[in-house]
Amino acid sequence: MLPDYADHSVFDAEMIKDHLDVSIQNLDQLDLDFNYVDKPQEACGVFGVIAAEGDVAKLVYFGLYALQHRGQESAGITVYDAQGITHTHKAMGLVAQVFNETILSEMKGALAIGHNRYSTTGSSKVCNAQPIVVSTRLGDFSLAHNGNLVNATELRGELSAQGHALESTTDSEGIAFAVGEAVEEGKDWQEAIITALHRCEGAFSLVMAIPNAIVGARDPHGVRPLVIGKTPDGAYVLSSETCGLDIISAEYIREVAPGELVILSIENGIQSVSWQTPKPKLCVFEMIYFARPDSVMHDESLYTYRLRIGRELAKESFVDADIVIGVPDSGIPAAIGFSRESGIPYGEALIKNRYVGRTFIQPTQAMRESGIRMKLNTLKDVLQGKRVIVIDDSIVRGTTSRKIVRALREAGAIEVHMRISSPPVTHPCFYGIDTDSQDHLIAAQKSVEAIAEQIEVDTLAYLTHDAMLRATNMDTTHFCTACFTGTYPIEVPDKLKRTKLMLENTAP
């Protein structure tokens, strides 16, 4: 299996083989360690717009552009024209690579949805790109999905047994075909969508479209975010995060509630149905790392929350030092918070190359040894002779952390103390975040002291679970923290658990 890279796998192993004319067995020789991010990988981004008139494809393009951090494997947009006929363009790559002015100008229509993909179910192939479109007796139905179904295999099996020819390997296609099947049984759009949602188990925030409306839905736990907005000229918008609203000057109205279905149309405005009893369990990693810092959750920016967890980290694990630095970009707000609480000056000493993508050019051995520097470089004059506290949001395998520590020491740091603004990641996610299997999670294998030794820091400390939740200023029972505790709020079938968990160590 290929590793996950910093800008995510645009090609699967077979495509790489074709591209490079190398054998799959020799792919490990393409040591792209400098492109590897030792982090849980993002979810997907979903977006939709309906306007009274005009062409909205460009609005969806910019919404997806703002949500690019949520998925970089593929991008797609489906537009409904004035006759309700769909036109879809999707391909592998970033939003700006998949679309251009010519493509967007040809996508005519006042109703459109879009998707950025990072795969958690289904491989990285163009057939798995979204939106997914299904033809029904009521017209075309299209769907963009953020999350992961824990019963995806069962659902696809049921649909295949009923004669549906599923073309992709994604759980998302199963949801779309379940809606189509319900429509063909005689149900209207709302009934059909709700019928399909009741067949789904797991995490899903959905942006869907029917010929005269965009539709949003969240699972009863609301694991993944979804918000509603409205532009100054009256267009309704659905977006994974509020940063998608901001880029098109849409006003934030509210979030789609867990267990809620919303139908947005110009004629009827916002229609809402509670299709399932809400049991809120927002992924806390959305707060810590995944969502953009300028996105708003619970009436404040995530930047503000990340400042607070940095302050909590300083209260819990102060160490005397000369400078506090953050690992760009996600570690910076917490580093600033740590600095403010501790009184130790904040500085920048790790500079990120923001234009590094994936490369298939094999590095020299010397480049392999320099490792992290293709993504990050150090400021030697800032670090020389300094005792350094470095703040990061998580450690998964520890490989990147060790390279950062070595780079800091080579730049002249005399002490390196690492502080992590989340608890130890001990369990994989089954709800739409791509994490390693448990036997590859360093905190599931080693004590904090042993991890500190392996990543070669003078001291290491993590934020406690209680402080992480306390800093949300919310009901602390409303968050999923399974990756830290092993307590999964949505039951995960044993067959699926066995793919990632060391079951003898699994919490009940």
C-alpha positions as CSV (number, residue, x, y, z in Angstrom):
1,M,0.0,0.0,0.0
2,L,1.3,3.5,-0.9
3,P,2.0,5.9,2.0
4,D,0.0,9.1,2.3
5,Y,1.8,12.2,1.1
6,A,1.6,15.8,2.0
7,D,-0.5,16.8,-0.9
8,H,-2.2,13.4,-1.0
9,S,-2.1,10.7,-3.6
10,V,-3.3,11.9,-6.9
11,F,-2.5,8.6,-8.5
12,D,-3.0,5.1,-7.2
13,A,-0.2,2.6,-7.4
14,E,-1.3,1.2,-10.8
15,M,-1.3,4.7,-12.3
16,I,2.1,5.5,-10.8
17,K,3.4,2.3,-12.4
18,D,2.1,3.4,-15.8
19,H,3.5,6.9,-15.3
20,L,7.0,5.9,-14.4
21,D,7.2,2.4,-16.0
22,V,8.4,0.9,-12.8
23,S,7.2,-2.2,-11.0
24,I,4.9,-2.0,-8.0
25,Q,7.5,-3.9,-6.0
26,N,10.0,-1.1,-6.6
27,L,7.7,1.7,-5.6
28,D,9.3,1.9,-2.1
29,Q,12.5,3.0,-3.8
30,L,10.8,6.3,-4.7
31,D,11.6,7.5,-1.2
32,L,9.4,10.6,-1.2
33,D,9.8,11.1,2.6
34,F,10.2,14.8,2.2
35,N,6.6,15.0,0.9
36,Y,5.2,12.8,3.6
37,V,3.0,14.3,6.3
38,D,3.0,12.4,9.5
39,K,-0.6,13.4,10.3
40,P,-4.2,12.2,10.0
41,Q,-5.2,13.2,6.5
42,E,-8.1,15.5,5.7
43,A,-11.8,14.8,5.1
44,C,-13.5,16.0,2.0
45,G,-15.0,19.4,1.1
46,V,-18.6,19.9,-0.1
47,F,-20.3,23.0,-1.5
48,G,-23.5,24.0,-3.2
49,V,-25.2,27.1,-4.6
50,I,-28.7,27.8,-5.8
51,A,-29.6,31.3,-7.3
52,A,-32.6,32.8,-8.9
53,E,-30.7,33.3,-12.1
54,G,-27.3,33.4,-13.6
55,D,-24.5,30.9,-13.8
56,V,-23.2,29.7,-10.4
57,A,-20.4,27.3,-11.5
58,K,-17.8,30.0,-10.8
59,L,-19.2,30.5,-7.2
60,V,-18.9,26.8,-6.6
61,Y,-15.3,26.9,-8.0
62,F,-14.3,29.5,-5.5
63,G,-16.1,27.7,-2.7
64,L,-14.1,24.6,-3.5
65,Y,-10.9,26.7,-3.7
66,A,-11.5,27.9,-0.2
67,L,-12.1,24.3,0.9
68,Q,-9.0,22.9,-0.9
69,H,-7.4,22.0,2.4
70,R,-10.0,19.3,3.0
71,G,-9.0,17.2,-0.1
72,Q,-6.5,17.4,-2.9
73,E,-7.0,14.2,-4.8
74,S,-9.8,15.2,-7.1
75,A,-12.4,18.0,-7.7
76,G,-15.7,18.1,-9.4
77,I,-18.8,20.3,-10.1
78,T,-22.2,19.3,-11.3
79,V,-24.5,22.1,-12.8
80,Y,-28.2,21.9,-13.5
81,D,-29.2,23.9,-16.6
82,A,-32.6,25.7,-17.0
83,Q,-34.1,22.4,-18.3
84,G,-32.9,20.5,-15.2
85,I,-30.3,18.6,-17.2
86,T,-27.0,18.0,-15.4
87,H,-23.5,18.8,-16.7
88,T,-20.6,17.4,-14.7
89,H,-16.9,18.0,-14.9
90,K,-14.5,16.2,-12.5
91,A,-10.9,15.0,-12.7
92,M,-7.9,14.2,-10.6
93,G,-6.0,17.1,-9.1
94,L,-6.5,20.4,-7.3
95,V,-9.4,22.7,-8.1
96,A,-7.2,25.1,-10.1
97,Q,-5.9,22.2,-12.1
98,V,-9.2,20.7,-12.8
99,F,-11.1,23.8,-13.9
100,N,-10.3,26.9,-16.0
101,E,-12.3,29.8,-17.4
102,T,-13.3,27.9,-20.6
103,I,-14.7,24.9,-18.7
104,L,-16.6,27.0,-16.2
105,S,-18.0,29.3,-18.9
106,E,-19.6,26.2,-20.5
107,M,-21.2,25.1,-17.3
108,K,-24.5,27.1,-17.5
109,G,-27.0,27.0,-14.7
110,A,-28.2,28.6,-11.5
111,L,-27.9,25.5,-9.4
112,A,-24.7,23.6,-8.8
113,I,-22.8,21.4,-6.3
114,G,-19.1,20.6,-5.9
115,H,-16.7,18.4,-4.2
116,N,-13.0,18.2,-3.2
117,R,-11.9,14.6,-2.5
118,Y,-9.5,12.9,-0.1
119,S,-10.3,9.2,-0.2
120,T,-11.2,7.3,2.9
121,T,-13.3,4.7,1.1
122,G,-12.4,3.8,-2.5
123,S,-9.1,4.3,-4.2
124,S,-7.7,7.4,-5.9
125,K,-9.2,7.0,-9.4
126,V,-11.2,9.4,-11.5
127,C,-14.2,7.1,-11.3
128,N,-14.3,7.8,-7.6
129,A,-14.3,11.6,-8.0
130,Q,-17.5,13.4,-7.1
131,P,-20.3,14.7,-7.4
132,I,-22.1,11.4,-8.2
133,V,-25.1,11.7,-10.5
134,V,-28.0,9.2,-10.7
135,S,-30.8,9.4,-13.2
136,T,-34.4,8.9,-11.8
137,R,-38.0,9.3,-12.9
138,L,-38.0,12.7,-11.2
139,G,-34.9,13.9,-12.9
140,D,-31.2,13.7,-12.1
141,F,-30.0,13.4,-8.5
142,S,-26.4,14.5,-7.6
143,L,-24.5,14.0,-4.4
144,A,-21.2,15.2,-2.7
145,H,-20.2,13.4,0.5
146,N,-17.9,14.3,3.4
147,G,-17.5,11.4,5.8
148,N,-17.4,7.7,5.9
149,L,-20.0,5.0,6.2
150,V,-19.2,2.1,8.5
151,N,-21.7,-0.1,6.7
152,A,-20.5,0.8,3.2
153,T,-19.8,-2.8,2.2
154,E,-23.2,-4.0,3.3
155,L,-25.0,-1.2,1.6
156,R,-23.1,-1.7,-1.7
157,G,-23.8,-5.5,-1.4
158,E,-27.6,-4.8,-1.0
159,L,-27.7,-2.5,-4.0
160,S,-25.6,-4.8,-6.2
161,A,-27.9,-7.7,-5.3
162,Q,-30.9,-5.5,-6.4
163,G,-29.3,-5.1,-9.8
164,H,-27.7,-1.7,-9.5
165,A,-24.4,-1.4,-11.5
166,L,-22.2,0.6,-9.2
167,E,-19.3,2.0,-11.1
168,S,-17.0,3.3,-8.3
169,T,-15.6,1.8,-5.1
170,T,-16.9,4.6,-2.8
171,D,-19.4,4.5,-0.1
172,S,-20.8,7.8,-1.5
173,E,-22.1,6.1,-4.6
174,G,-24.1,3.7,-2.4
175,I,-25.9,6.6,-0.8
176,A,-26.7,8.1,-4.2
177,F,-28.1,4.8,-5.6
178,A,-30.1,4.3,-2.4
179,V,-31.8,7.6,-3.0
180,G,-32.4,6.7,-6.7
181,E,-33.9,3.4,-5.7
182,A,-36.3,5.0,-3.3
183,V,-37.4,7.5,-6.0
184,E,-38.1,4.6,-8.4
185,E,-40.2,3.0,-5.7
186,G,-42.6,6.0,-6.0
187,K,-41.3,8.3,-3.2
188,D,-40.9,12.0,-3.6
189,W,-37.5,13.6,-3.2
190,Q,-37.7,14.3,0.5
191,E,-39.1,10.8,1.3
192,A,-36.5,9.2,-0.9
193,I,-33.6,11.0,0.7
194,I,-34.7,10.2,4.2
195,T,-35.3,6.6,3.3
196,A,-31.7,6.4,2.0
197,L,-30.3,8.1,5.0
198,H,-31.9,5.5,7.3
199,R,-29.9,2.9,5.4
200,C,-26.6,4.7,6.2
201,E,-24.5,4.1,9.3
202,G,-21.5,6.3,10.0
203,A,-20.5,9.9,9.4
204,F,-21.9,11.9,6.6
205,S,-22.4,15.5,5.7
206,L,-24.0,15.6,2.3
207,V,-24.6,18.3,-0.2
208,M,-27.1,17.1,-2.8
209,A,-29.0,18.6,-5.7
210,I,-32.3,17.9,-7.4
211,P,-33.6,19.9,-10.4
212,N,-35.0,22.8,-8.3
213,A,-33.1,22.8,-5.0
214,I,-29.9,22.0,-3.2
215,V,-30.2,19.7,-0.2
216,G,-28.0,19.3,2.9
217,A,-28.0,16.6,5.5
218,R,-25.9,15.5,8.4
219,D,-25.7,12.2,10.3
220,P,-27.4,12.2,13.8
221,H,-24.0,12.7,15.4
222,G,-22.9,15.6,13.2
223,V,-19.4,14.2,13.0
224,R,-18.4,16.4,10.0
225,P,-19.4,20.0,9.7
226,L,-21.9,21.6,7.3
227,V,-23.2,25.2,7.3
228,I,-25.8,27.3,5.5
229,G,-25.2,30.8,4.0
230,K,-26.9,33.4,1.8
231,T,-25.3,35.8,-0.7
232,P,-26.2,39.5,-0.9
233,D,-28.2,38.8,-4.1
234,G,-30.3,36.0,-2.4
235,A,-28.5,32.8,-3.5
236,Y,-28.5,30.0,-0.9
237,V,-25.2,28.2,-0.1
238,L,-24.2,25.0,1.6
239,S,-20.5,24.6,2.6
240,S,-18.4,22.3,4.7
241,E,-17.0,25.4,6.5
242,T,-17.7,29.1,6.8
243,C,-14.5,30.0,4.9
244,G,-16.3,28.7,1.8
245,L,-19.1,31.3,2.5
246,D,-16.6,34.1,3.0
247,I,-14.9,33.8,-0.3
248,I,-18.1,34.5,-2.2
249,S,-19.3,37.1,0.3
250,A,-22.1,34.9,1.6
251,E,-23.5,35.6,5.1
252,Y,-23.4,32.7,7.6
253,I,-26.9,31.8,8.6
254,R,-26.4,28.7,10.8
255,E,-25.1,25.1,10.8
256,V,-27.1,22.2,9.5
257,A,-28.0,20.4,12.8
258,P,-27.0,16.8,13.4
259,G,-29.9,14.6,12.1
260,E,-31.3,17.5,10.1
261,L,-32.3,17.6,6.4
262,V,-32.5,21.0,4.8
263,I,-34.0,21.8,1.3
264,L,-32.9,25.2,-0.1
265,S,-34.8,26.7,-3.0
266,I,-35.4,30.2,-4.2
267,E,-39.2,29.7,-4.1
268,N,-39.5,28.2,-0.6
269,G,-36.3,29.4,1.2
270,I,-35.0,27.0,3.8
271,Q,-37.2,24.0,4.6
272,S,-36.0,21.8,7.5
273,V,-36.8,18.3,8.6
274,S,-35.4,16.4,11.5
275,W,-34.9,13.0,10.1
276,Q,-33.2,11.5,13.1
277,T,-32.8,12.3,16.8
278,P,-29.6,14.3,17.2
279,K,-26.8,13.0,19.3
280,P,-24.0,15.6,18.7
281,K,-20.5,14.3,18.4
282,L,-18.5,16.7,16.2
283,C,-15.0,15.5,15.5
284,V,-12.8,17.4,17.9
285,F,-9.9,17.2,15.4
286,E,-11.9,19.5,13.1
287,M,-11.4,22.1,15.9
288,I,-7.7,21.3,16.5
289,Y,-6.4,20.8,13.0
290,F,-8.6,20.0,10.0
291,A,-10.8,23.0,9.5
292,R,-9.3,26.3,8.5
293,P,-8.4,28.6,11.4
294,D,-10.6,31.4,9.9
295,S,-13.7,29.1,9.8
296,V,-16.3,29.7,12.5
297,M,-17.7,27.0,14.8
298,H,-19.8,27.7,17.8
299,D,-19.7,31.5,17.2
300,E,-16.0,31.9,17.1
301,S,-13.1,31.3,14.8
302,L,-11.1,28.2,15.2
303,Y,-8.0,30.4,15.5
304,T,-9.4,31.6,18.8
305,Y,-9.9,28.0,20.1
306,R,-6.4,27.1,19.0
307,L,-5.0,30.0,20.9
308,R,-6.8,28.7,24.0
309,I,-5.5,25.1,23.7
310,G,-2.0,26.7,23.4
311,R,-2.6,28.5,26.7
312,E,-3.8,25.3,28.3
313,L,-0.7,23.5,27.1
314,A,1.5,26.1,28.7
315,K,-0.4,25.8,32.0
316,E,0.0,22.0,32.0
317,S,3.5,21.6,30.7
318,F,5.6,24.7,31.2
319,V,9.3,24.4,30.6
320,D,11.9,27.2,30.8
321,A,13.1,28.2,27.3
322,D,14.2,31.1,25.1
323,I,11.7,30.9,22.3
324,V,8.4,29.2,21.3
325,I,7.9,28.2,17.7
326,G,5.1,26.5,15.8
327,V,5.2,23.9,13.1
328,P,3.6,25.6,10.1
329,D,0.8,26.0,9.6
330,S,-1.5,24.2,12.0
331,G,0.8,24.5,15.0
332,I,1.2,28.3,14.9
333,P,-2.0,29.5,16.7
334,A,-1.3,27.1,19.6
335,A,2.3,28.3,19.7
336,I,1.2,31.9,20.0
337,G,-1.2,30.9,22.8
338,F,1.6,29.0,24.6
339,S,3.8,32.1,24.3
340,R,1.2,34.5,25.7
341,E,0.5,32.2,28.7
342,S,4.1,31.4,29.4
343,G,5.7,34.7,28.7
344,I,8.3,33.1,26.6
345,P,8.7,35.0,23.3
346,Y,7.1,33.6,20.1
347,G,9.2,33.4,17.0
348,E,9.3,31.9,13.5
349,A,12.1,29.5,12.9
350,L,10.5,26.9,10.6
351,I,9.7,28.3,7.1
352,K,7.3,26.3,5.0
353,N,7.7,26.1,1.2
354,R,4.0,26.6,0.2
355,Y,4.6,25.6,-3.4
356,V,5.9,22.1,-2.9
357,G,3.6,19.5,-4.5
358,R,4.1,15.9,-5.2
359,T,7.1,14.9,-7.4
360,F,8.0,11.7,-9.1
361,I,11.7,12.7,-9.5
362,Q,13.7,10.4,-7.3
363,P,15.8,12.3,-4.8
364,T,19.5,11.6,-4.2
365,Q,20.5,9.8,-1.1
366,A,21.7,13.1,0.3
367,M,18.3,14.6,-0.3
368,R,16.6,11.7,1.4
369,E,18.8,12.3,4.4
370,S,17.9,16.0,4.5
371,G,14.3,14.7,4.6
372,I,11.9,17.4,5.9
373,R,13.7,20.3,4.3
374,M,11.9,20.2,1.0
375,K,8.8,21.1,2.9
376,L,10.3,23.0,5.9
377,N,13.5,24.9,6.3
378,T,15.1,26.4,9.5
379,L,16.2,29.9,10.4
380,K,19.7,29.3,11.8
381,D,20.2,32.8,13.2
382,V,16.9,32.5,15.2
383,L,17.7,29.1,16.6
384,Q,21.5,29.4,17.3
385,G,22.2,28.8,21.0
386,K,18.5,28.8,21.9
387,R,16.4,26.5,24.1
388,V,13.4,25.9,21.9
389,I,9.8,24.9,22.6
390,V,8.2,23.6,19.4
391,I,4.4,23.3,19.2
392,D,2.7,20.8,16.9
393,D,-0.9,19.7,16.7
394,S,-0.3,15.9,16.7
395,I,2.1,13.1,16.4
396,V,1.0,10.0,14.5
397,R,4.1,7.9,13.6
398,G,6.8,10.2,14.9
399,T,8.9,10.1,11.8
400,T,8.3,13.7,10.8
401,S,8.7,14.9,14.4
402,R,12.1,13.3,14.6
403,K,13.2,15.0,11.4
404,I,12.0,18.4,12.6
405,V,13.9,17.9,15.9
406,R,17.1,17.0,14.1
407,A,16.8,20.0,11.8
408,L,16.4,22.3,14.8
409,R,19.4,20.9,16.5
410,E,21.5,21.1,13.3
411,A,20.4,24.8,13.1
412,G,22.0,25.4,16.5
413,A,19.2,24.8,19.0
414,I,20.8,23.6,22.3
415,E,17.6,22.2,23.7
416,V,14.4,21.1,22.0
417,H,11.2,20.6,23.9
418,M,8.1,19.5,22.0
419,R,4.5,20.2,23.1
420,I,1.5,18.8,21.3
421,S,-1.8,20.6,21.3
422,S,-3.9,17.4,21.4
423,P,-3.8,14.2,23.4
424,P,-1.8,11.1,22.1
425,V,-3.5,9.6,19.0
426,T,-4.0,6.0,20.0
427,H,-6.8,4.8,17.8
428,P,-7.7,5.1,14.1
429,C,-10.7,7.0,12.8
430,F,-13.6,5.2,10.9
431,Y,-15.6,8.4,10.3
432,G,-13.9,10.1,7.3
433,I,-10.4,10.8,8.5
434,D,-7.6,8.7,7.0
435,T,-5.4,7.5,9.9
436,D,-2.9,4.7,10.1
437,S,-3.8,1.4,11.5
438,Q,-3.3,1.2,15.2
439,D,-0.1,-0.8,15.1
440,H,1.5,2.2,13.2
441,L,0.3,4.8,15.8
442,I,3.3,5.5,17.9
443,A,1.3,6.5,21.0
444,A,-0.6,3.1,20.9
445,Q,2.8,1.4,21.2
446,K,5.0,3.6,23.4
447,S,4.8,5.7,26.5
448,V,5.3,9.5,26.3
449,E,8.9,9.0,27.7
450,A,9.6,6.4,25.0
451,I,8.2,8.6,22.3
452,A,10.4,11.5,23.5
453,E,13.4,9.3,23.2
454,Q,12.5,8.1,19.7
455,I,11.9,11.6,18.3
456,E,15.0,12.8,20.1
457,V,13.6,15.7,22.2
458,D,14.7,16.8,25.6
459,T,11.1,16.7,26.9
460,L,7.7,15.9,25.4
461,A,4.2,16.7,26.7
462,Y,0.7,16.4,25.2
463,L,-2.4,18.4,26.0
464,T,-4.7,16.5,28.3
465,H,-8.1,15.2,27.1
466,D,-9.9,17.3,29.7
467,A,-8.1,20.5,28.8
468,M,-8.8,19.9,25.1
469,L,-12.5,19.7,25.7
470,R,-12.6,22.4,28.4
471,A,-11.1,24.9,26.0
472,T,-14.0,24.4,23.6
473,N,-16.3,26.3,26.0
474,M,-19.0,23.9,24.9
475,D,-20.8,20.9,26.3
476,T,-17.9,18.5,26.4
477,T,-20.1,15.5,25.7
478,H,-20.8,16.9,22.2
479,F,-17.5,15.8,20.7
480,C,-16.1,12.7,19.2
481,T,-12.7,11.9,20.7
482,A,-12.4,8.3,19.6
483,C,-8.9,8.8,18.1
484,F,-7.7,9.6,21.6
485,T,-9.8,7.3,23.7
486,G,-10.9,4.4,21.5
487,T,-14.6,5.0,22.5
488,Y,-16.4,5.2,19.2
489,P,-19.8,7.0,19.3
490,I,-21.1,5.2,16.2
491,E,-20.8,1.4,16.4
492,V,-18.1,0.0,14.1
493,P,-18.6,-3.5,12.8
494,D,-16.0,-6.0,14.0
495,K,-15.0,-6.8,10.4
496,L,-14.2,-3.2,9.8
497,K,-12.4,-2.9,13.2
498,R,-10.1,-5.7,12.3
499,T,-8.8,-3.7,9.3
500,K,-7.2,-1.1,11.6
501,L,-7.4,-2.1,15.3
502,M,-5.4,-4.3,17.5
503,L,-8.6,-5.7,19.0
504,E,-7.0,-7.0,22.1
505,N,-6.1,-3.4,23.0
506,T,-9.4,-1.9,22.0
507,A,-11.5,0.0,24.6
508,P,-15.1,-1.3,24.9
